[in-house]
Amino acid sequence: MTVLVALLGLIFLIAIHELGHMLTAKALGVRVPEFGIGFGPALFKKKLGDTTYSFRIILLGGFARIAGMGDGRTGPGTYYEKPAWRRALIIFAGPFANILAAVLILTAIFMGAHEPSMTVERVVPGSFADEAGVKKGDRIVAVDGRRVESWDAFVGAVGDKRPGDPVRLVVRRDGEPKVFAGELKADPRDPERALVGVQPAPSGQTYGVLEAFGMAVGRVVEITRLLGVFLWQLLTGEQSLYQNVTGPVGIVSVSSQSVEQGFFPVLLAFISLNLALFNLLPILPLDGGHLLFLAVEKVIRKPVSEETMNRVAIVGLMLVLTLFLFATYADLSKIFSGEPFIPDR
């Protein structure tokens, strides 16, 4: 049952992506002959208006078949009949739909969560707070001589600090103030950031819609930044591709585990954002590749020929398939060796 829920969640994200393409194309006057989930023989087909909706046997993707895009059609209502900026909107709409889905999922999660209090719930082992002597139940009252009334204010006070920076923390324990001073250590998940090492206990208050939405946008921006850092570390060899890549097998496995453990919505938002960012890589046939060629078109002031794009797309498709096969190999190897899909940090 958990595997089924995980699969339905992934299908939902694919459908959201392709809906973004389809709805934007239709809004801009481009016909969409077919909208499909999956590949291979169709299990279900239904024509509504000008579009045939299909559900196919191999659930490894989806598509919105846009008139004039790779099918040779020309004339009114086709993709290349529209100006470049409209075509760019159609292409970008898919990744944007996944980004929006991630934000909305996180917004719902934050609305159901309680605001953090200033009371310490947990001290991270080996951190500044742990070594200085901060304990569970301490209430944070000031940082570097500045009084902090909320957890956001506390995060703001320490957010710009770097590993090795000095910090002076004042807490209240059993009604008495206690002062802890020392140097901050690096966050193991992001060596460029400092870690105080305290986690807050929840309060009795919840977040409103606008506050939760703002927090969700902030979290998406932060995850995007961290993924950019991680990608750079992969390119420079600081991180292992084998240890960190996860293919369809691993995604379904981790997703089904997250259903059992109750954090599937968070993982779904993370996968949705990853799907958007992966599709924005400047490689054909990904959306980012199409956006790159639209930018080239604006520079050279004429469309790039279909023949040239097809040749580049073949190379890009080979790269994507190679990554897909490598990820699947890594997934299966981890299953047989007992290694975790997500490495411990």
C-alpha beads as a LAMMPS data file, in Angstrom:
LAMMPS data file: protein, C-alpha beads

345 atoms
344 bonds

1 atom types
1 bond types

-500.0 500.0 xlo xhi
-500.0 500.0 ylo yhi
-500.0 500.0 zlo zhi

Masses

1 110.0

Atoms # bond

1 1 1 0.000 0.000 0.000
2 1 1 2.807 2.436 0.851
3 1 1 4.453 1.749 -2.538
4 1 1 1.145 2.515 -4.259
5 1 1 0.814 5.817 -2.381
6 1 1 4.409 6.687 -3.308
7 1 1 3.763 5.902 -6.996
8 1 1 0.574 7.979 -6.989
9 1 1 2.508 10.878 -5.478
10 1 1 5.167 10.711 -8.200
11 1 1 2.508 10.425 -10.922
12 1 1 0.856 13.509 -9.406
13 1 1 4.097 15.514 -9.756
14 1 1 4.525 14.416 -13.382
15 1 1 0.917 15.356 -14.118
16 1 1 1.442 18.787 -12.511
17 1 1 4.516 19.366 -14.709
18 1 1 2.770 18.435 -17.935
19 1 1 -0.383 20.325 -16.960
20 1 1 1.767 23.429 -16.671
21 1 1 2.884 22.996 -20.284
22 1 1 -0.603 22.144 -21.561
23 1 1 -2.606 24.849 -19.793
24 1 1 -0.111 27.569 -20.737
25 1 1 -0.014 26.394 -24.357
26 1 1 -3.808 26.482 -24.589
27 1 1 -3.951 29.883 -22.874
28 1 1 -1.514 31.239 -25.492
29 1 1 -3.455 29.784 -28.429
30 1 1 -1.401 26.661 -29.139
31 1 1 -3.260 23.371 -29.677
32 1 1 -2.429 20.310 -27.544
33 1 1 -3.575 17.164 -29.425
34 1 1 -2.724 14.786 -26.559
35 1 1 -1.952 14.855 -22.837
36 1 1 -0.548 11.600 -21.491
37 1 1 0.721 10.085 -18.255
38 1 1 3.276 7.335 -18.842
39 1 1 4.598 5.777 -22.061
40 1 1 3.861 2.701 -24.151
41 1 1 0.414 1.264 -24.972
42 1 1 -2.520 3.266 -23.651
43 1 1 -4.595 1.755 -20.840
44 1 1 -7.145 4.551 -21.059
45 1 1 -8.001 7.221 -23.649
46 1 1 -10.634 9.933 -23.628
47 1 1 -11.027 12.896 -25.987
48 1 1 -12.305 16.111 -24.458
49 1 1 -12.476 19.060 -26.817
50 1 1 -9.370 19.152 -29.014
51 1 1 -7.231 17.098 -26.609
52 1 1 -7.018 13.340 -26.093
53 1 1 -6.178 12.360 -22.506
54 1 1 -4.369 9.047 -22.042
55 1 1 -2.989 6.900 -19.223
56 1 1 -0.247 4.522 -20.367
57 1 1 1.264 1.308 -19.090
58 1 1 4.855 2.466 -18.300
59 1 1 4.668 5.047 -15.515
60 1 1 8.075 6.618 -16.098
61 1 1 7.041 10.071 -17.208
62 1 1 4.381 11.925 -19.126
63 1 1 3.904 14.320 -22.007
64 1 1 1.841 17.158 -23.418
65 1 1 1.956 16.798 -27.200
66 1 1 2.078 20.393 -28.415
67 1 1 1.061 21.043 -32.014
68 1 1 4.025 21.945 -34.215
69 1 1 6.635 20.813 -31.717
70 1 1 8.460 17.912 -33.346
71 1 1 5.516 16.761 -35.469
72 1 1 6.034 18.948 -38.540
73 1 1 2.710 20.762 -38.193
74 1 1 2.564 24.412 -39.256
75 1 1 0.000 27.153 -39.378
76 1 1 -2.307 28.777 -36.821
77 1 1 -2.388 27.185 -33.390
78 1 1 1.077 25.614 -33.667
79 1 1 4.129 26.123 -31.475
80 1 1 6.491 27.799 -33.967
81 1 1 3.767 30.142 -35.176
82 1 1 4.033 31.959 -31.829
83 1 1 6.738 34.511 -30.948
84 1 1 9.749 33.346 -28.925
85 1 1 8.571 34.858 -25.621
86 1 1 5.298 32.901 -25.784
87 1 1 7.149 29.683 -26.577
88 1 1 9.462 30.360 -23.626
89 1 1 6.435 30.735 -21.335
90 1 1 5.056 27.383 -22.546
91 1 1 8.382 25.656 -21.875
92 1 1 8.998 27.301 -18.497
93 1 1 5.450 26.574 -17.319
94 1 1 6.282 22.906 -16.616
95 1 1 9.136 23.529 -14.152
96 1 1 7.258 26.498 -12.702
97 1 1 4.254 24.249 -11.977
98 1 1 6.520 21.921 -9.989
99 1 1 8.088 24.846 -8.096
100 1 1 4.606 26.167 -7.299
101 1 1 3.508 22.682 -6.185
102 1 1 6.522 22.484 -3.835
103 1 1 5.672 25.898 -2.358
104 1 1 1.994 25.003 -1.858
105 1 1 2.807 21.635 -0.273
106 1 1 5.250 23.277 2.128
107 1 1 2.719 26.040 2.859
108 1 1 0.160 23.428 3.902
109 1 1 2.793 21.691 6.062
110 1 1 3.778 24.941 7.794
111 1 1 0.123 25.856 8.396
112 1 1 -0.285 22.574 10.260
113 1 1 2.891 23.083 12.271
114 1 1 3.323 24.955 15.537
115 1 1 5.522 28.026 15.738
116 1 1 8.838 27.339 17.486
117 1 1 9.241 28.651 21.021
118 1 1 12.437 30.024 22.547
119 1 1 12.813 26.895 24.682
120 1 1 15.528 24.434 23.639
121 1 1 14.074 21.020 22.767
122 1 1 17.289 19.374 21.584
123 1 1 21.017 20.124 21.609
124 1 1 22.975 18.824 18.610
125 1 1 25.861 16.594 19.783
126 1 1 29.309 18.014 19.068
127 1 1 28.015 21.516 18.337
128 1 1 28.933 24.798 20.044
129 1 1 25.830 24.575 22.245
130 1 1 26.667 21.023 23.295
131 1 1 30.266 21.807 24.206
132 1 1 29.358 25.096 25.924
133 1 1 26.828 23.400 28.202
134 1 1 23.416 24.453 26.856
135 1 1 20.744 21.970 27.980
136 1 1 17.258 20.908 26.967
137 1 1 14.735 23.200 28.662
138 1 1 16.947 26.309 28.560
139 1 1 15.155 29.387 27.239
140 1 1 17.179 31.591 24.862
141 1 1 16.931 35.289 25.753
142 1 1 19.858 37.042 23.998
143 1 1 22.589 36.645 21.378
144 1 1 25.718 38.827 21.360
145 1 1 24.108 41.314 23.720
146 1 1 20.904 41.610 21.661
147 1 1 17.647 40.436 23.205
148 1 1 15.701 37.988 20.994
149 1 1 11.946 37.610 21.459
150 1 1 11.224 35.006 18.743
151 1 1 12.920 32.078 17.037
152 1 1 13.023 34.030 13.759
153 1 1 14.868 36.828 15.565
154 1 1 17.326 34.268 16.946
155 1 1 17.924 32.783 13.482
156 1 1 18.402 36.295 12.101
157 1 1 20.960 37.085 14.786
158 1 1 23.129 34.056 14.005
159 1 1 22.273 33.516 10.322
160 1 1 25.153 35.554 8.911
161 1 1 27.815 33.995 11.096
162 1 1 30.469 31.670 9.670
163 1 1 32.342 28.738 11.210
164 1 1 34.912 30.057 13.667
165 1 1 32.998 33.261 14.444
166 1 1 32.582 34.073 18.150
167 1 1 29.128 33.980 19.729
168 1 1 27.757 34.887 23.167
169 1 1 24.521 33.168 24.102
170 1 1 22.380 34.046 27.129
171 1 1 19.752 31.567 28.318
172 1 1 17.452 31.365 31.317
173 1 1 17.628 28.125 33.325
174 1 1 15.464 27.594 36.400
175 1 1 14.793 31.331 36.454
176 1 1 18.478 32.243 36.466
177 1 1 20.444 33.688 33.495
178 1 1 23.428 31.739 32.205
179 1 1 26.000 32.967 29.679
180 1 1 27.792 30.739 27.163
181 1 1 30.542 32.022 24.873
182 1 1 32.774 30.376 22.292
183 1 1 33.364 29.781 18.589
184 1 1 30.760 28.362 16.216
185 1 1 31.387 25.114 14.354
186 1 1 30.498 24.249 10.755
187 1 1 27.147 22.710 9.833
188 1 1 27.943 19.136 8.637
189 1 1 25.299 19.531 5.889
190 1 1 26.796 22.807 4.639
191 1 1 30.416 23.494 5.683
192 1 1 30.095 27.161 4.694
193 1 1 27.463 27.789 7.367
194 1 1 27.851 27.998 11.121
195 1 1 25.794 25.816 13.446
196 1 1 24.790 26.917 16.953
197 1 1 23.351 23.477 17.653
198 1 1 19.973 24.107 19.309
199 1 1 16.524 23.040 18.125
200 1 1 13.349 24.674 19.473
201 1 1 10.372 23.136 21.228
202 1 1 7.014 23.865 19.526
203 1 1 4.735 26.513 20.977
204 1 1 0.946 26.427 21.067
205 1 1 0.597 28.853 18.143
206 1 1 0.275 27.971 14.442
207 1 1 1.225 29.919 11.307
208 1 1 -1.237 31.900 9.205
209 1 1 -1.569 31.443 5.422
210 1 1 0.631 34.379 4.393
211 1 1 3.300 33.621 6.979
212 1 1 3.347 29.932 6.002
213 1 1 3.539 30.858 2.304
214 1 1 6.481 33.201 2.948
215 1 1 8.269 30.495 4.911
216 1 1 7.640 27.992 2.096
217 1 1 9.103 30.356 -0.515
218 1 1 12.132 30.927 1.726
219 1 1 12.632 27.192 2.167
220 1 1 12.427 26.590 -1.606
221 1 1 15.033 29.308 -2.222
222 1 1 17.318 27.823 0.437
223 1 1 16.983 24.263 -0.916
224 1 1 17.706 25.545 -4.421
225 1 1 20.883 27.218 -3.141
226 1 1 21.988 24.051 -1.347
227 1 1 21.328 21.956 -4.462
228 1 1 23.472 24.374 -6.462
229 1 1 26.289 23.960 -3.927
230 1 1 25.841 20.182 -4.033
231 1 1 25.950 20.135 -7.864
232 1 1 29.195 22.103 -7.788
233 1 1 30.624 19.620 -5.279
234 1 1 29.692 16.765 -7.627
235 1 1 31.432 18.480 -10.543
236 1 1 34.574 19.119 -8.487
237 1 1 34.628 15.595 -7.060
238 1 1 33.959 16.647 -3.456
239 1 1 30.846 14.443 -3.476
240 1 1 30.410 10.939 -4.928
241 1 1 27.856 10.612 -7.738
242 1 1 27.347 6.915 -6.944
243 1 1 26.644 7.599 -3.269
244 1 1 24.278 10.507 -3.907
245 1 1 22.402 9.718 -7.126
246 1 1 18.960 8.130 -6.789
247 1 1 16.939 6.704 -9.687
248 1 1 13.305 5.580 -9.993
249 1 1 13.847 2.454 -7.858
250 1 1 15.409 4.432 -5.037
251 1 1 12.859 7.237 -5.250
252 1 1 9.939 4.806 -4.936
253 1 1 11.686 2.949 -2.094
254 1 1 12.487 6.107 -0.108
255 1 1 9.008 7.506 -0.850
256 1 1 7.281 4.365 0.437
257 1 1 9.400 4.518 3.613
258 1 1 8.466 8.171 4.049
259 1 1 4.763 7.230 3.805
260 1 1 5.246 4.761 6.665
261 1 1 7.189 7.303 8.741
262 1 1 4.831 10.206 8.093
263 1 1 7.060 12.673 6.218
264 1 1 5.938 11.878 2.657
265 1 1 4.495 15.392 2.000
266 1 1 7.878 16.954 2.800
267 1 1 9.652 14.489 0.514
268 1 1 7.037 15.089 -2.210
269 1 1 7.745 18.837 -2.096
270 1 1 11.487 18.157 -2.283
271 1 1 11.072 15.792 -5.266
272 1 1 8.821 18.325 -7.015
273 1 1 11.483 21.018 -6.651
274 1 1 14.187 18.601 -7.825
275 1 1 12.079 17.698 -10.856
276 1 1 11.749 21.386 -11.736
277 1 1 15.455 22.143 -11.348
278 1 1 16.524 19.006 -13.245
279 1 1 14.274 19.973 -16.151
280 1 1 15.828 23.442 -16.211
281 1 1 19.299 22.047 -16.967
282 1 1 20.368 23.476 -20.368
283 1 1 20.287 20.097 -22.119
284 1 1 17.902 19.037 -24.869
285 1 1 15.380 17.412 -24.703
286 1 1 14.891 18.905 -21.206
287 1 1 12.971 22.165 -20.826
288 1 1 16.172 24.035 -20.040
289 1 1 17.605 22.955 -23.392
290 1 1 14.608 24.410 -25.225
291 1 1 14.949 27.658 -23.273
292 1 1 18.644 27.780 -24.208
293 1 1 17.840 27.470 -27.917
294 1 1 15.142 30.133 -27.603
295 1 1 17.817 32.426 -26.142
296 1 1 20.110 31.554 -29.063
297 1 1 17.244 32.370 -31.424
298 1 1 16.949 35.845 -29.919
299 1 1 20.701 36.398 -30.324
300 1 1 20.983 35.222 -33.951
301 1 1 17.515 36.641 -34.771
302 1 1 16.230 33.498 -36.446
303 1 1 14.968 30.106 -35.237
304 1 1 17.494 27.294 -34.914
305 1 1 16.697 24.620 -37.500
306 1 1 14.804 21.504 -36.401
307 1 1 17.632 19.388 -37.851
308 1 1 20.228 21.057 -35.614
309 1 1 18.009 20.797 -32.554
310 1 1 17.335 17.109 -33.254
311 1 1 21.065 16.368 -33.474
312 1 1 21.740 18.151 -30.191
313 1 1 18.710 16.446 -28.632
314 1 1 20.096 13.009 -29.517
315 1 1 23.315 13.785 -27.623
316 1 1 21.337 15.196 -24.694
317 1 1 19.012 12.203 -24.658
318 1 1 22.013 9.876 -24.532
319 1 1 23.370 11.821 -21.551
320 1 1 20.014 11.664 -19.728
321 1 1 19.608 7.927 -20.482
322 1 1 23.173 7.272 -19.299
323 1 1 22.407 9.070 -16.013
324 1 1 19.111 7.149 -15.732
325 1 1 20.853 3.777 -16.253
326 1 1 23.664 4.683 -13.854
327 1 1 21.127 5.776 -11.217
328 1 1 19.195 2.522 -11.655
329 1 1 22.446 0.530 -11.351
330 1 1 23.315 2.471 -8.178
331 1 1 19.826 1.809 -6.764
332 1 1 20.039 -1.940 -7.385
333 1 1 23.612 -2.118 -6.056
334 1 1 22.517 -0.409 -2.842
335 1 1 19.615 -2.858 -2.466
336 1 1 21.879 -5.902 -2.814
337 1 1 24.666 -4.442 -0.643
338 1 1 22.321 -3.073 2.026
339 1 1 23.584 0.514 1.596
340 1 1 21.093 3.348 2.286
341 1 1 19.691 5.244 -0.688
342 1 1 20.325 8.498 1.161
343 1 1 23.838 8.513 2.669
344 1 1 24.275 9.461 6.301
345 1 1 25.669 12.969 6.858

Bonds

1 1 1 2
2 1 2 3
3 1 3 4
4 1 4 5
5 1 5 6
6 1 6 7
7 1 7 8
8 1 8 9
9 1 9 10
10 1 10 11
11 1 11 12
12 1 12 13
13 1 13 14
14 1 14 15
15 1 15 16
16 1 16 17
17 1 17 18
18 1 18 19
19 1 19 20
20 1 20 21
21 1 21 22
22 1 22 23
23 1 23 24
24 1 24 25
25 1 25 26
26 1 26 27
27 1 27 28
28 1 28 29
29 1 29 30
30 1 30 31
31 1 31 32
32 1 32 33
33 1 33 34
34 1 34 35
35 1 35 36
36 1 36 37
37 1 37 38
38 1 38 39
39 1 39 40
40 1 40 41
41 1 41 42
42 1 42 43
43 1 43 44
44 1 44 45
45 1 45 46
46 1 46 47
47 1 47 48
48 1 48 49
49 1 49 50
50 1 50 51
51 1 51 52
52 1 52 53
53 1 53 54
54 1 54 55
55 1 55 56
56 1 56 57
57 1 57 58
58 1 58 59
59 1 59 60
60 1 60 61
61 1 61 62
62 1 62 63
63 1 63 64
64 1 64 65
65 1 65 66
66 1 66 67
67 1 67 68
68 1 68 69
69 1 69 70
70 1 70 71
71 1 71 72
72 1 72 73
73 1 73 74
74 1 74 75
75 1 75 76
76 1 76 77
77 1 77 78
78 1 78 79
79 1 79 80
80 1 80 81
81 1 81 82
82 1 82 83
83 1 83 84
84 1 84 85
85 1 85 86
86 1 86 87
87 1 87 88
88 1 88 89
89 1 89 90
90 1 90 91
91 1 91 92
92 1 92 93
93 1 93 94
94 1 94 95
95 1 95 96
96 1 96 97
97 1 97 98
98 1 98 99
99 1 99 100
100 1 100 101
101 1 101 102
102 1 102 103
103 1 103 104
104 1 104 105
105 1 105 106
106 1 106 107
107 1 107 108
108 1 108 109
109 1 109 110
110 1 110 111
111 1 111 112
112 1 112 113
113 1 113 114
114 1 114 115
115 1 115 116
116 1 116 117
117 1 117 118
118 1 118 119
119 1 119 120
120 1 120 121
121 1 121 122
122 1 122 123
123 1 123 124
124 1 124 125
125 1 125 126
126 1 126 127
127 1 127 128
128 1 128 129
129 1 129 130
130 1 130 131
131 1 131 132
132 1 132 133
133 1 133 134
134 1 134 135
135 1 135 136
136 1 136 137
137 1 137 138
138 1 138 139
139 1 139 140
140 1 140 141
141 1 141 142
142 1 142 143
143 1 143 144
144 1 144 145
145 1 145 146
146 1 146 147
147 1 147 148
148 1 148 149
149 1 149 150
150 1 150 151
151 1 151 152
152 1 152 153
153 1 153 154
154 1 154 155
155 1 155 156
156 1 156 157
157 1 157 158
158 1 158 159
159 1 159 160
160 1 160 161
161 1 161 162
162 1 162 163
163 1 163 164
164 1 164 165
165 1 165 166
166 1 166 167
167 1 167 168
168 1 168 169
169 1 169 170
170 1 170 171
171 1 171 172
172 1 172 173
173 1 173 174
174 1 174 175
175 1 175 176
176 1 176 177
177 1 177 178
178 1 178 179
179 1 179 180
180 1 180 181
181 1 181 182
182 1 182 183
183 1 183 184
184 1 184 185
185 1 185 186
186 1 186 187
187 1 187 188
188 1 188 189
189 1 189 190
190 1 190 191
191 1 191 192
192 1 192 193
193 1 193 194
194 1 194 195
195 1 195 196
196 1 196 197
197 1 197 198
198 1 198 199
199 1 199 200
200 1 200 201
201 1 201 202
202 1 202 203
203 1 203 204
204 1 204 205
205 1 205 206
206 1 206 207
207 1 207 208
208 1 208 209
209 1 209 210
210 1 210 211
211 1 211 212
212 1 212 213
213 1 213 214
214 1 214 215
215 1 215 216
216 1 216 217
217 1 217 218
218 1 218 219
219 1 219 220
220 1 220 221
221 1 221 222
222 1 222 223
223 1 223 224
224 1 224 225
225 1 225 226
226 1 226 227
227 1 227 228
228 1 228 229
229 1 229 230
230 1 230 231
231 1 231 232
232 1 232 233
233 1 233 234
234 1 234 235
235 1 235 236
236 1 236 237
237 1 237 238
238 1 238 239
239 1 239 240
240 1 240 241
241 1 241 242
242 1 242 243
243 1 243 244
244 1 244 245
245 1 245 246
246 1 246 247
247 1 247 248
248 1 248 249
249 1 249 250
250 1 250 251
251 1 251 252
252 1 252 253
253 1 253 254
254 1 254 255
255 1 255 256
256 1 256 257
257 1 257 258
258 1 258 259
259 1 259 260
260 1 260 261
261 1 261 262
262 1 262 263
263 1 263 264
264 1 264 265
265 1 265 266
266 1 266 267
267 1 267 268
268 1 268 269
269 1 269 270
270 1 270 271
271 1 271 272
272 1 272 273
273 1 273 274
274 1 274 275
275 1 275 276
276 1 276 277
277 1 277 278
278 1 278 279
279 1 279 280
280 1 280 281
281 1 281 282
282 1 282 283
283 1 283 284
284 1 284 285
285 1 285 286
286 1 286 287
287 1 287 288
288 1 288 289
289 1 289 290
290 1 290 291
291 1 291 292
292 1 292 293
293 1 293 294
294 1 294 295
295 1 295 296
296 1 296 297
297 1 297 298
298 1 298 299
299 1 299 300
300 1 300 301
301 1 301 302
302 1 302 303
303 1 303 304
304 1 304 305
305 1 305 306
306 1 306 307
307 1 307 308
308 1 308 309
309 1 309 310
310 1 310 311
311 1 311 312
312 1 312 313
313 1 313 314
314 1 314 315
315 1 315 316
316 1 316 317
317 1 317 318
318 1 318 319
319 1 319 320
320 1 320 321
321 1 321 322
322 1 322 323
323 1 323 324
324 1 324 325
325 1 325 326
326 1 326 327
327 1 327 328
328 1 328 329
329 1 329 330
330 1 330 331
331 1 331 332
332 1 332 333
333 1 333 334
334 1 334 335
335 1 335 336
336 1 336 337
337 1 337 338
338 1 338 339
339 1 339 340
340 1 340 341
341 1 341 342
342 1 342 343
343 1 343 344
344 1 344 345
